[in-house]
Amino acid sequence: MRIVTILLSLSISLNVLAQDYKFGKISKEELQETYNPIDSSASATYLYKYRKTHFEYSEQEGFQLITEIHERIKIYNQEGFEYATKTISLYKNGSTDEEVSNLKAYTYNLVGGKIEDTKLEKQGIFKTEKSKYRNEEKFTMPKISEGSIIEYRYKIYSPFFSNVDDFIFQNDIPIKKLIAIFEAPEYFSFKLNVRGFLKMNQKKVNKNGSFNLGNDKIDFIKECYEYKLTNIPALIEEPYVNNINNYRLAVRYELSYTKFPNSTFKHYSSTWEDVVKTIYKNSNFGGELKKSGYYENDIDALISSVSDPMKKAFLIFDHVKSRVKWNGYYSKYTNDGVKKAYKDQVGNVAEINLMLTSMLRYAGLNANPILVSTRHNGIPLFPTREGYNYVITGIEVKDDVILLDATSTYSTINVLPFRTLNWKGRIIRESGSFSTIDLYPKQQSKNTTSMMINLLENGDIEGGFRSVKTNHDALRYRQKYNTANEDDFLEKLENKYEGLEISDFKVTNALNLSKPIMESYKFFKESQADIIGDKIYFSPLFYLRTNENPFKLEKREFPVDFGYPLSGQNRIIISIPEGYNIESVPKPKVVSLPDNLGTFKYNIVASENKIQFTLSSTLNSAVVSPVYYEALKEFFNQMIEKEAEQIVLTRI
């Protein structure tokens, strides 16, 4: 069987390499294909993916970065329709923009045994301004159906030669053939950084190039990198991945320096020290930290009678959170500036947290900005200014750094929004020194649940529920509850547990961030026990029972990222129906992960007509190495199996 699979893969690879992917040359065989022979679960497949990024010179524009794209996608079913929409992200800076040119796109269908093509018209292309620094061009291919092939090509002209978009070699769907080319003149020195777990071959050669400067012809050498890959598997995303793009096969070309004829070296980001200095010197970063006149009177009035430094910090933190609301924009640089943000009471991430840093310094605290890459932005493994897209505040005290983010209304000291819990940040001091800061919290977030349950003879249950949440669990609950209509919130809660009927719902400390948040309600739920003859069978967790292991892969290459350490406990007291005895209950059990990563404890104490059940679980690390994946998967398996064990009651 293995030999057959190898021969099949080899045959497909040879066919792929021999395939002609000239634009518009679609075969009936491609259109007749109903599934990917290597991955039959794929909803779509890149039949061909081509990208070439290179430099062109003109006397009017100088060097421009040109990216040519040609992609052909086969859509197998309706789930694959999402790949018929293409979004192109474009940089801009002031009046200088990246531009899309020569866009040509078709949808191909097999109709009556003949290939029918439908052209993308101009009215199907939409351009929008996403932010001060980003535009977006988007199109959806016409006449899509199951079995369609879409194909498009275009060029991006960019004046920003220091911003080379990553070459992505692995997607959420398979790729049959990929060709990628990067060419750079000798005047540009790039560092190459690779990420991902798949192996790939790179071909590097030097070629001759030239351009005209006035009446002179300038010859130069260009470095050329070429990648050819076939049958690249889809990257399957499992739960608890902080950003799947961190593990996708990709190559990044980071500009290190430029050296043009008759000019000096110009360095870009080649070391972390270069990156930090460049960011701090930017007028929209370090310059904004120096401004203080706009808030001094307010801060003096706020802390004039307070001597304790940390009380000052609390007061200033709350003042910024209540005064200036976040407009939803991420950035390490200010947009309109801290002064305007304070006056208008709205600002981006940098405006809010650089303002907070400045105020804390004014109050005498050792506060400094911390550069952060949010979870959706990925992990900055290599020195790059683009790797950081966010900034928070750190107060340095003896042997510790207190972390603050005033963009989140419900964030507290050392309880950052989930979006920022991503590996390490870099704290930048006024002196120019910097160091890395672990952004993952050490303190557990606790969720303690108490239930009093009456089990009725017909298998229904009724009773009272109460939960207490702390730290990040409390933050996330407040974000959901305080921003929702309570009726909608309750409806979602009832639907989550499929027919749970809730009454007397109450939330305590929804806005009091100094205390845990508490949720309580009375409930009724039908059919929570199986009645067979004169016996009743049920799980003591009832509707709270975990039914499915989130970890399904046999092997996992990337870490399991929970975001923060977790601690959960369920305390349940069950009153059994009159006329029944407790025949049997599951045995206690303790399961531990290696190296003190976590534990699971299950215990039941039965009396004459009551059952006291306790279930507790802890995960002591926010991130679990893939080395422990098999142990973690088995840990969850045993927990689920134990939760499924049943108590048996017998009619007297």
Secondary structure as UniProt FT lines:
FT   HELIX           2..18
FT   TURN            23..24
FT   HELIX           28..32
FT   TURN            40..41
FT   STRAND          44..58
FT   TURN            59..61
FT   STRAND          62..75
FT   HELIX           78..84
FT   STRAND          85..93
FT   TURN            94..95
FT   STRAND          96..97
FT   STRAND          99..111
FT   TURN            112..113
FT   STRAND          114..119
FT   HELIX           122..124
FT   STRAND          125..131
FT   TURN            132..133
FT   STRAND          134..140
FT   TURN            146..147
FT   STRAND          149..158
FT   TURN            161..162
FT   STRAND          167..168
FT   STRAND          175..185
FT   TURN            186..187
FT   STRAND          188..195
FT   STRAND          202..213
FT   TURN            214..215
FT   STRAND          216..232
FT   HELIX           244..247
FT   STRAND          250..258
FT   TURN            261..262
FT   STRAND          266..267
FT   HELIX           272..281
FT   TURN            283..285
FT   HELIX           286..289
FT   TURN            293..295
FT   HELIX           296..303
FT   TURN            304..305
FT   HELIX           309..323
FT   STRAND          325..326
FT   HELIX           338..344
FT   STRAND          346..347
FT   HELIX           349..362
FT   TURN            363..364
FT   STRAND          367..372
FT   HELIX           375..377
FT   HELIX           385..387
FT   STRAND          390..397
FT   TURN            398..399
FT   STRAND          400..404
FT   TURN            406..407
FT   TURN            409..410
FT   TURN            413..414
FT   HELIX           418..420
FT   STRAND          424..428
FT   TURN            430..431
FT   STRAND          434..438
FT   STRAND          445..455
FT   TURN            457..458
FT   STRAND          461..469
FT   HELIX           471..482
FT   HELIX           486..496
FT   TURN            497..498
FT   STRAND          501..508
FT   TURN            513..514
FT   STRAND          517..525
FT   STRAND          530..532
FT   TURN            533..534
FT   STRAND          535..538
FT   TURN            540..541
FT   HELIX           542..544
FT   STRAND          560..561
FT   STRAND          566..575
FT   TURN            578..579
FT   STRAND          580..584
FT   STRAND          589..592
FT   HELIX           594..596
FT   STRAND          598..606
FT   STRAND          610..619
FT   STRAND          623..624
FT   HELIX           626..628
FT   HELIX           629..644
FT   STRAND          647..651
//
